[in-house]
Amino acid sequence: MKKSFIITALLLGGILNAQETNPENTGLPERDNRTLEEKEAEKEEKMKARMEQLETMAEKGNRAAILEVGNIYLDGRGGVEVNHEQAVYWFQKGADLNSRQCQFNLAGCYVRGTGVKVDENKALKLYMTAADFGLPDANINAALILDNQQKFEKARYYFSEAADLNDSLAIKKLAHYYANGLGGDEDHKKAAGLYMKSAKAGDANAQLKIADYYNNGKGLQQSFEESMRWLMLSADNNHPEAQAKLGYCYMNGNLGVKKDSTIAFKWFSLAANANFSPAMLAIGNCYATGRAVPFDMQAAFKWYSKAAKLKNRQAIYNQGVCYARGQGVKLDNEKALEKYRLAAKASFPEAIYTMGILYLTGEIVKKDILEGIQQLQKASLLKHPEATYELGMCYFQGLGVSKNITMAKSQFRKASLLGSAEAMVQLANIYTKGGRLKEAIGMLEKAAMHKHPEGLYLLGLAYFYGNGVEKRSLKHAAHFFQEAANAGHEESFKMLKKIIEQK
């Protein structure tokens, strides 16, 4: 009973005391009748006093106070006017005392030119110091500057540090570094692992990278089903490149989907609406071939022009072809030449090759054999198969250069490895003349796989006469002659008739 009495008395005492401070006995706080100006003045006085106290502490070397004073001057907080020079002064003072946050903030001033002249190198040094002192955010900023300066080895280190702290940008950048061997060896397995983290977090670009890895079997075990799944996810996340690639899959029946040009066109349209120029080019090609839409060269030219405005090299070249042929637009050789040159200047191999042929033949330009050869050499360096073959023919015929069969064969070999069926046939002829019949047959078989009419015809002759093959076979000969005849090869028709007569 005594204990509860004491508690009750204390509570009553509290109530009585409260009543004594309020004459009206309302139990409410006393009203503040000061004007707004008076309240603001008091607030300003308190802020001023606090700022004076902070500056006093800062002058004595208190790092927390130094940082706070610098931030106040940087942002103009607490009634203090913005003063970037003062902010830099205090951040520098803190940086000299190894305050990692001051180092970080000062680096930002050098990046933006806030209170100081822009100085990327000073910013980098401060970010690296702050990062080495353990400030997480400094790692990614240091890495990005190093990346911009192409100091890839150091950039890889700081991206790695930031990625370990689950920085999403660092994870994507580090994946790119591993995928392309920047700052160290390529490591597609590590790249795929990092891209997978970003992909699972919903990053559309990373999802596309994972689709590519599953498609080519780099870094991940090849799986067309998984490739399509991730490609779909990326496309559904409105990634235009993924949408365009999905369009190509449906157009060509890749990654396990059935050919469907209508669906392909829909995906191309989505990507084109996002200003993705390869999709615009694809739509132009649909109109030029009549796939998914009615054949319409005017519409094709329109889409090529849209893509060309976005500096798509092939679209610019296709414009040139349209002008040269008068397809979808009025024939205009000058404009054709202008477009070819523009695409060639942008290092589009087909355009460079075309310029080479034009100079060799004198078509729509003044004939210039040496200039033509130079253009073919440029295209050949870009691994254009037909340019490499034509360069070989220049050496073979002594056109603009000294005749050199060894150099010709070298160019033909390069061209054949790049897929030129013409070069394969030319090598076969050279091998045949040299008595190397088995090698000749090997080249003709490769040319036949490319459905090259002359290659098919010559392979048919080999089987008809039994030259270079295991045994003579009219059945095989007829097959190859028929293939060549289907492609319009006239001599093959004669040989087919000859086989029929022998039977």
Buried (B, 14 or more C-beta within 10 A) or exposed (E): EEEEEEEEEEEEEEEEEEEEEEEEEEEEEEEEEEEEEEEEEEEEEEBEEBBEEBBEBBEEEBBEBBBBBBBBBBEEEBBBEBBBEBBBBBBBBBBEEEBBBBBBBBBBBBBEEBBBEEBEEBBBBBBBBBBBBEBBBBBBBBBBBBBEEEBBEBBBBBBBBBBEEEBBBBBBBBBBBBBEEBBEEBBBEBBBBBBBBBBEEEBBBBBBBBBBBBBEEBBBEEBBEBBBBBBBBBBEBEBBBBBBBBBBBBBEEBBEBEEBBEBBBBBBBBBBEEEBBBBBBBBBBBBBEEBBBEEBBEBBBBBBBBBBEEEBBBBBBBBBBBBBEEBBBEEBBEBBBBBBBBBBEBEBBBBBBBBBBBBBEEEEBEEBBEBBBBBBBBBBEBBBBBBBBBBBBBBBEEBBBEEBEEBBBBBBBBBBEBEBBBBBBBBBBBBBEEEBBEBBBBBBBBBBEBEBBBBBBBBBBBBBEEBBBEEEBBEBBBBBBBBBBEEEBEBBBEBBEEBEEEE
